[in-house]
Amino acid sequence: MEFESDHKDFIITGPTGTSKSYLVTLLGYKACQDGFRVMYASTAKLMSQFKIFKAKGTLLADLKRIERVDMLILDDFCMQPLDAQSRVY
């Protein structure tokens, strides 16, 4: 898959129930098979984790860990409004 090796971003959009999550799961699985490091996260849960990381004082270390992945899949992006603190991250 060229987008992986070329470090390109992409967004999959569409109505609810059209298998977008399924498609990106397949793409992430294929990337893993090809030797890429993949992280799949619900956006809302990841924002909640950022608050925990910040409270624990590990936010920068955890962000660096996330930066090391080759493919970051954010599912359900902007399905819920982000609060003021989450918009800062």
C-alpha positions as CSV (number, residue, x, y, z in Angstrom):
1,M,0.0,0.0,0.0
2,E,1.6,3.2,-1.2
3,F,0.1,5.6,1.4
4,E,2.0,3.7,4.1
5,S,5.5,3.9,2.6
6,D,4.9,7.4,1.3
7,H,3.7,8.6,4.8
8,K,0.5,10.0,3.4
9,D,-2.6,10.9,5.5
10,F,-6.1,10.0,4.4
11,I,-9.6,10.4,5.8
12,I,-12.5,8.1,5.1
13,T,-15.8,9.8,5.5
14,G,-19.4,8.7,4.9
15,P,-22.7,8.0,6.6
16,T,-23.0,5.9,9.7
17,G,-23.2,2.2,9.0
18,T,-21.3,2.2,5.8
19,S,-18.4,0.0,7.1
20,K,-15.8,2.7,7.5
21,S,-14.5,1.3,10.7
22,Y,-14.4,-2.2,9.1
23,L,-12.4,-0.8,6.1
24,V,-9.8,1.0,8.3
25,T,-9.5,-2.2,10.5
26,L,-8.6,-4.1,7.3
27,L,-6.1,-1.5,6.2
28,G,-4.5,-1.5,9.7
29,Y,-4.4,-5.3,9.7
30,K,-2.7,-5.3,6.3
31,A,-0.2,-2.7,7.4
32,C,0.7,-4.9,10.4
33,Q,1.2,-7.8,8.1
34,D,3.5,-5.6,6.0
35,G,5.6,-4.8,9.1
36,F,4.2,-1.4,10.0
37,R,3.4,-0.3,13.5
38,V,-0.3,0.5,13.8
39,M,-2.3,2.0,16.6
40,Y,-6.1,2.0,16.4
41,A,-8.0,4.2,18.9
42,S,-11.5,5.6,19.4
43,T,-10.9,9.4,19.3
44,A,-13.1,10.0,22.4
45,K,-11.3,7.3,24.4
46,L,-7.9,8.6,23.3
47,M,-8.8,12.2,24.5
48,S,-9.9,10.7,27.8
49,Q,-6.5,8.9,28.1
50,F,-4.7,12.1,27.3
51,K,-6.4,13.7,30.4
52,I,-5.2,10.7,32.5
53,F,-1.6,10.9,31.0
54,K,-1.5,14.6,31.9
55,A,-2.7,14.0,35.4
56,K,-0.1,11.3,35.9
57,G,2.6,13.5,34.4
58,T,3.3,11.1,31.5
59,L,1.7,13.1,28.6
60,L,4.9,13.9,26.7
61,A,6.2,10.3,27.0
62,D,2.9,8.9,25.9
63,L,2.7,11.3,23.0
64,K,6.2,10.2,21.9
65,R,5.1,6.6,22.1
66,I,2.2,7.4,19.8
67,E,4.4,9.4,17.4
68,R,6.5,6.2,16.8
69,V,3.7,4.3,15.2
70,D,3.6,4.2,11.4
71,M,-0.2,4.3,11.1
72,L,-2.5,6.0,13.6
73,I,-6.2,5.1,13.0
74,L,-8.6,7.5,14.8
75,D,-12.1,6.0,14.7
76,D,-15.3,8.0,15.3
77,F,-13.4,11.3,14.8
78,C,-15.5,14.3,15.8
79,M,-18.6,12.1,16.5
80,Q,-18.8,14.0,19.8
81,P,-17.8,17.6,20.4
82,L,-14.3,17.9,22.0
83,D,-14.2,19.8,25.3
84,A,-11.9,22.7,25.7
85,Q,-9.2,20.6,27.3
86,S,-9.2,18.0,24.5
87,R,-9.0,20.7,21.8
88,V,-5.6,21.8,23.3
89,Y,-4.0,18.4,22.7
